[in-house]
């Protein structure tokens, strides 16, 4: 029979914090708390911390390193704008403040994480979007780079590939050498782990770039 529970492993530096979260979750039929020995079977990791510090960030990054590892939900006492960006960079998909982490909210965040969906309090989401906008305007935009990982000239090359142009035709239209066009396409496929030109065009189409 298929396991209907989401397997959860709770991580906390402070054993009292861990015990509190486990007591919240253990009676809930939607989740099953796994032991340290079963941690590799967890679909979701819940990390509990007083604050976002080097120790908690190290744990979050360690959980993220394994591509087959669990999705991560962070329950934290408080965090500022820099903390928020750091935990997102560390791979967290759900964030709850400890005072707001009722059993229902925590379970909902875990179920969302198991579906690869994010959960962020509305005010924190607004702050995160502000940070993203500032990064795009102040750092990436002036360099011709977008959050999708493609520069403006890379998008132009992919548009022409999608139109059926070969390397020589692209080079002529964009006033590049053929070697430059080949390098651009190689950079795109290597950086984004795409198989070939067709895959790169499909990626750009899905991203709404062409």
Beta strands, then each sheet from edge to edge (+ up, - down):
strand 1: 6-12
strand 2: 31-33
strand 3: 44-51
strand 4: 71-78
strand 5: 92-97
sheet 1: 2+ 1+ 3+ 4+ 5+
end
